[in-house]
Amino acid sequence: MKSLAPFIVMIAILISLSVIIVVITNYNLKKKILNKENIDDKMYIILNNLTGFNTEMLKWGIILLFGGIGLIVLEFLPHDENTPLPYGVMAVFVALGFLTYYFMMKNQKK
């Protein structure tokens, strides 16, 4: 498990960089669209699609939060090297993250 730490950190850095790049490019695109004088219906559709990114960030934030909680639980849970227990614990916590996001979105649409 200790040899996975640098790999996980690199993945987290790459994901963070990609999220930052997407947020900056979406902001620049919205700014250019709003600075244009004549905005037609197609532009409003593009603007509405760009605002859906906030729920994507929420989803991945919740999933990563629950994944981190799963890793913390695994640190304190005694287990053998050859047991599939860590995979099951991580799967359960990531699934809880997905379910939490699903129920949050379901309640928000009501």
Buried (B, 14 or more C-beta within 10 A) or exposed (E): EEEEEEEEEEEEEEEEEEBEEBEEEBEEEBEEBEEEEEEEEEEEEEBEEBEEEEEEEBBBEBBBBBBEEBBEBBEEEEEEEEEEEBEEBBEEBBEBBEEBBEEEEEEEEE
